[in-house]
Amino acid sequence: MILIRQGKPSDLDVLLKLAKMVHFINLPADRDVILDKLRWSRQSFQAIRDGAPARRADDDSQYATIGGAAGSSEQFMFVAEDVATGNIIGTSGLVAQMGGPGQPNVSLRLRRREFFSEDLQGGATHVTAKLVLDESGPTEIGGLIVGPSFRRHPKKVGKQLSLVRFHYIGLHRARFQDRVLAEMMAPLTPDGRNTFWEYFGRRFINLTYDEADRFCQKSREFMISLLPKEEIYLTLLPAEARALVGKVGDDTIPARRMLERLGFAYHDLIDPFDAGPHLEAATNDIELVRATRLIACGGAMEGEPDGVGFVSADQPPPGANEFRCIWTEYALQDGAIVIPEEGMATLGITKGDQVGFTPVGAAPTREQVAASEGSKGSKTS
């Protein structure tokens, strides 16, 4: 069974190893940044349990400005733990409000421009990019990483880590914004560079892609000050740079498709670093958010399941103060939810406890379960 729980400072070493496997702006392979995020995440989870605003105990942190104005936005790091081994096999992140007044999110808006010559009876279409500074402060999801052995695994660890964020938003809807943003990762070269940055961003900001990424953890002012405010014709870029605009890397394609099935859409906004697409959705239009509710646990399930979904508890066992969640089969009986006994033990709950619940889909058939059992030994890189 996979347990999804809140990240802890003790997870630092494993998360650093995972971060080194990919290149994410919102989860860089930097020990200090990840530790700061874990500490702030712990305070954010606790603030929601207490029903109070999150307050930093470490306001002198050099990374305290990440997120909302003055670092005030609650941030949450989830980790997936293989219950059988205790190993951390993946992570994902959620920011309650990314940016705000005085702390804009930075993107480039694409625009198609048509030109036609009467004399030549011909013309051309050009795509331009113009800097956009958004101070509306949307909720943001990001930082989804799954260890190589569990990618495309029957347990669907990536799917669980992605969707659990909407389960959590649904449980605490008032703490999150009316729009959710997902900045998707563009393709990188084998040595971790981005061709769009080399031909676009670096012409205005004299930093390598990695240097700009790391500096962005402290401040984004340099982007606002140094990137041009005028429209730029992307036709001037080499073809290999233009080919990346609005595209995602091969490993990110499944995540993009999943979000699009949930209602996320691309509105011609790209990241100024790597030209990856920005997807967004209205929070209340996301079905998983709407379907989430609190419900009493009716005990252990004995009959056939009604479906599969997320079930979570926020303070198991007594006094532990830890968000814990599982993807499990369930059945609804007399206004309560029943789940397998193993799931109850993993969550640390007993009959009568209140739990969070998000139905996601139909229960797998016996044939699907048998096929899954037969392929558990497969690994992908």
C-alpha positions in Angstrom: 0.0 0.0 0.0 1.1 3.6 -0.7 0.7 6.1 2.0 0.7 9.8 1.0 1.6 12.0 3.9 3.0 15.4 4.6 6.7 15.8 4.1 9.0 16.1 7.2 12.5 17.5 7.6 13.6 13.9 8.1 12.7 13.3 4.5 15.3 15.8 3.3 18.0 13.4 2.0 15.6 11.3 0.0 13.8 14.3 -1.5 17.2 15.8 -2.5 18.0 12.6 -4.4 14.6 12.7 -6.1 15.1 16.4 -7.0 18.4 15.6 -8.7 16.6 13.2 -11.1 14.7 16.1 -12.8 15.0 19.8 -13.2 12.1 21.7 -11.5 12.1 25.4 -10.7 9.8 24.9 -7.7 11.8 21.9 -6.4 15.5 22.6 -7.2 18.2 20.1 -6.1 19.3 22.4 -3.3 19.5 21.1 0.3 18.8 24.5 1.9 15.8 25.3 -0.4 14.2 21.8 0.2 14.8 22.0 3.9 13.2 25.4 4.1 10.2 24.2 2.1 9.8 21.2 4.4 9.8 23.4 7.5 7.4 25.9 6.0 5.2 23.0 4.8 5.1 21.5 8.3 3.9 24.9 9.7 1.4 25.3 6.9 -0.2 21.9 7.6 -0.3 22.8 11.3 -1.9 26.2 10.7 -4.8 24.5 8.8 -5.3 22.0 11.6 -5.3 24.9 14.1 -7.6 27.0 11.9 -5.2 29.9 12.0 -3.0 31.8 9.5 0.4 30.2 8.9 3.3 32.1 10.6 6.9 31.5 9.8 9.1 30.7 12.8 12.2 31.3 10.6 11.5 34.6 8.9 15.2 35.2 8.5 15.4 32.4 5.9 16.9 33.6 2.7 14.1 31.8 0.9 11.3 33.3 2.9 10.0 35.4 0.0 9.1 32.3 -2.2 5.4 32.0 -2.7 3.1 34.8 -1.6 4.0 38.3 -0.5 6.7 38.2 2.2 6.5 34.4 2.1 3.1 34.4 3.8 1.5 31.8 1.5 0.9 28.4 2.9 2.9 25.7 1.1 2.4 21.9 1.3 4.8 19.1 0.4 3.3 15.6 0.0 5.4 12.5 -0.1 4.5 8.9 -1.2 5.8 6.2 1.1 5.8 2.5 0.3 4.3 1.1 3.5 5.9 -2.3 3.0 9.4 -0.9 3.0 9.1 2.6 4.5 10.9 4.1 1.4 9.9 7.5 0.0 9.1 7.0 -3.7 7.8 10.3 -4.8 6.7 13.9 -3.9 4.4 16.7 -5.1 3.7 20.2 -4.0 0.9 22.7 -3.5 1.1 26.5 -2.9 -2.0 28.1 -1.6 -1.3 31.5 -3.2 1.6 31.9 -5.6 2.5 35.6 -5.7 0.2 38.6 -5.2 0.3 42.4 -5.2 4.0 43.4 -5.5 5.0 39.7 -6.1 3.7 39.0 -9.7 4.0 35.7 -11.5 5.9 36.1 -14.7 4.9 34.6 -18.0 5.0 35.3 -21.7 1.7 35.7 -23.7 1.9 34.4 -27.3 0.1 36.2 -30.1 -0.3 35.3 -33.7 0.1 38.2 -36.1 -0.9 38.0 -39.8 0.8 40.0 -42.5 -0.2 40.3 -46.2 1.2 42.1 -49.2 -1.2 43.1 -51.9 1.6 43.6 -54.4 3.1 40.1 -53.7 -0.3 38.5 -53.1 1.3 36.7 -50.2 2.1 37.0 -46.6 3.2 35.3 -43.4 2.1 34.5 -39.9 4.4 35.4 -37.0 4.1 34.5 -33.3 5.1 37.2 -30.8 5.8 36.9 -27.1 5.1 39.7 -24.6 5.8 39.8 -20.9 2.8 39.3 -18.5 3.0 40.2 -14.8 0.1 38.6 -13.0 -0.6 39.8 -9.4 -3.8 37.8 -8.9 -2.0 35.2 -6.9 -3.5 31.8 -8.0 -3.0 28.5 -6.2 -0.2 26.6 -7.8 0.6 22.9 -8.1 4.0 21.6 -9.0 7.1 19.6 -7.9 5.7 16.2 -9.0 8.5 13.6 -9.0 8.3 9.8 -8.9 11.3 7.5 -8.4 12.3 5.6 -11.5 11.2 2.2 -10.2 7.6 3.5 -9.7 7.0 5.3 -12.9 4.3 3.7 -15.0 3.8 1.3 -12.1 0.5 -0.5 -11.6 0.0 1.4 -8.3 0.0 4.7 -10.3 2.1 6.6 -7.8 2.3 9.6 -10.0 -1.4 9.8 -10.4 -1.9 9.5 -6.6 0.6 12.3 -5.9 -0.9 14.5 -8.6 -4.6 14.1 -7.6 -4.1 14.2 -3.8 -3.5 17.9 -4.1 -7.1 18.4 -5.3 -8.3 16.2 -2.5 -6.6 18.5 0.0 -7.9 21.7 -1.7 -11.4 20.2 -1.5 -11.0 19.5 2.2 -9.9 23.1 2.9 -11.4 25.0 0.0 -11.5 28.4 1.8 -7.7 28.4 2.2 -7.1 28.2 -1.6 -7.7 30.6 -4.5 -10.4 30.5 -7.2 -7.8 29.6 -9.9 -5.2 26.8 -10.0 -2.0 27.2 -12.0 0.3 24.4 -13.3 3.6 25.5 -14.8 4.6 22.5 -17.0 8.2 21.5 -17.6 9.5 22.0 -21.1 12.1 19.6 -22.7 15.7 19.9 -21.6 18.9 18.8 -23.2 20.7 15.8 -21.8 23.0 18.1 -19.8 20.1 20.0 -18.2 20.1 23.0 -20.4 17.1 24.5 -22.2 17.4 25.7 -25.8 14.7 28.4 -25.5 16.6 30.0 -22.5 19.9 29.9 -24.4 18.4 31.8 -27.4 15.8 34.0 -25.5 16.2 34.5 -21.8 20.0 34.6 -21.8 20.1 37.3 -24.3 18.6 39.6 -21.6 19.7 37.9 -18.4 23.4 36.9 -18.3 23.0 33.8 -16.3 23.0 30.1 -17.2 19.6 28.3 -17.0 20.7 26.6 -13.7 21.9 29.9 -12.2 18.7 31.8 -13.1 16.7 28.9 -11.8 18.5 29.0 -8.4 18.3 32.8 -8.1 14.6 32.6 -8.8 14.2 30.8 -5.4 15.2 34.0 -3.7 13.6 36.7 -5.9 12.0 37.1 -9.3 12.7 40.9 -9.5 15.6 40.3 -11.9 13.2 38.8 -14.5 10.8 41.8 -14.2 13.6 44.3 -14.5 15.7 42.7 -17.3 13.2 41.0 -19.6 11.9 43.4 -22.3 8.4 44.7 -22.0 7.8 45.0 -25.8 6.5 42.3 -28.1 9.3 40.0 -29.4 9.0 38.2 -32.7 9.8 34.5 -32.0 10.5 34.2 -35.7 13.9 35.7 -34.9 14.8 32.6 -32.8 16.4 29.5 -34.3 14.0 26.7 -35.3 15.1 24.4 -32.5 14.2 27.1 -29.9 10.8 27.9 -31.5 10.0 24.1 -31.6 10.0 24.1 -27.7 7.3 26.8 -27.3 4.3 25.5 -25.5 5.7 21.9 -25.4 6.5 19.6 -22.5 9.2 16.9 -22.1 8.4 13.3 -22.7 8.2 12.5 -19.0 5.7 15.3 -18.5 3.3 14.4 -21.2 1.2 12.0 -19.0 0.9 14.7 -16.3 -0.3 17.3 -18.8 -2.9 14.9 -20.2 -4.1 14.1 -16.8 -4.6 17.8 -15.9 -6.3 18.4 -19.2 -8.8 15.6 -18.4 -9.5 17.4 -15.2 -10.4 20.6 -17.0 -7.0 22.4 -17.1 -6.4 24.4 -20.3 -3.6 26.1 -22.1 -4.3 29.8 -22.9 -1.1 30.7 -24.8 0.9 31.6 -21.7 4.4 30.1 -21.5 7.2 30.2 -19.0 9.9 32.8 -19.8 12.6 30.4 -18.6 11.9 27.3 -20.7 8.8 28.1 -22.8 6.8 25.4 -21.1 3.0 25.9 -21.1 1.1 27.3 -18.2 -2.2 25.4 -17.7 -4.9 26.7 -15.5 -8.4 25.8 -14.3 -11.1 27.4 -12.2 -10.9 25.7 -8.8 -14.6 25.1 -8.4 -14.8 23.6 -11.9 -12.4 20.8 -10.9 -14.6 17.7 -10.2 -12.3 16.2 -7.6 -12.5 19.4 -5.6 -16.3 19.5 -5.8 -16.6 15.9 -4.9 -14.5 16.0 -1.7 -16.2 15.9 1.7 -15.9 14.8 5.3 -17.5 11.6 6.3 -17.6 9.1 9.2 -15.7 5.9 9.1 -18.1 3.0 9.3 -15.4 0.4 10.0 -13.7 -2.3 7.9 -15.1 -3.2 4.5 -16.3 -6.8 4.1 -18.3 -6.8 0.9 -17.8 -5.6 -2.6 -16.4 -2.1 -3.2 -18.4 0.8 -4.7 -15.4 2.4 -6.2 -11.9 3.8 -5.5 -10.8 7.1 -4.2 -8.9 9.0 -1.6 -9.5 8.6 2.2 -7.5 10.8 4.6 -7.0 11.6 8.2 -5.3 14.6 9.6 -4.4 13.7 13.2 -3.7 9.9 13.3 -2.8 8.3 15.7 -3.8 10.6 18.6 -1.4 13.5 19.0 0.6 12.7 15.9 -0.6 15.7 14.0 0.1 14.4 10.5 -1.8 14.5 7.3 -2.1 10.9 6.0 -4.0 9.7 2.9 -4.4 6.5 0.9 -5.9 5.6 -2.5 -8.2 2.7 -1.7 -11.3 0.8 -2.5 -14.4 1.9 -0.5 -18.1 1.3 0.0 -20.7 3.6 1.4 -23.0 2.1 4.0 -25.7 4.0 6.1 -24.1 7.4 5.4 -20.6 6.2 6.4 -17.6 5.0 4.4 -16.0 1.6 4.9 -12.5 0.7 3.6 -10.2 -2.4 3.9 -8.8 -3.1 7.4 -5.3 -2.5 6.1 -6.2 1.0 5.0 -7.7 1.8 8.4 -4.5 0.6 10.1 -2.3 2.7 7.7 -4.4 5.8 8.4 -4.5 5.0 12.2 -8.3 5.4 12.3 -11.1 3.5 14.0 -14.8 3.2 13.5 -16.6 6.5 14.1 -13.6 8.7 13.2 -14.2 11.5 10.7 -12.2 11.2 7.5 -11.7 13.1 4.2 -13.2 11.4 1.2 -12.9 11.9 -2.6 -14.4 9.4 -5.0 -12.3 9.1 -8.1 -13.5 6.1 -10.1 -15.0 2.7 -10.3 -13.4 -0.2 -8.5 -11.1 -2.4 -10.7 -12.5 -5.6 -12.1 -11.0 -9.0 -11.0 -9.4 -9.2 -14.4 -7.7 -5.8 -14.0 -6.5 -6.8 -10.5 -5.0 -10.0 -11.8 -3.3 -8.1 -14.6 -1.9 -5.6 -12.1 -0.6 -8.4 -9.8 1.1 -10.0 -12.7 3.0 -6.8 -13.7 4.2 -5.6 -10.3 7.7 -6.5 -10.9 8.1 -4.3 -14.0 10.3 -1.2 -13.8 10.7 1.8 -16.0 13.4 4.5 -16.0 
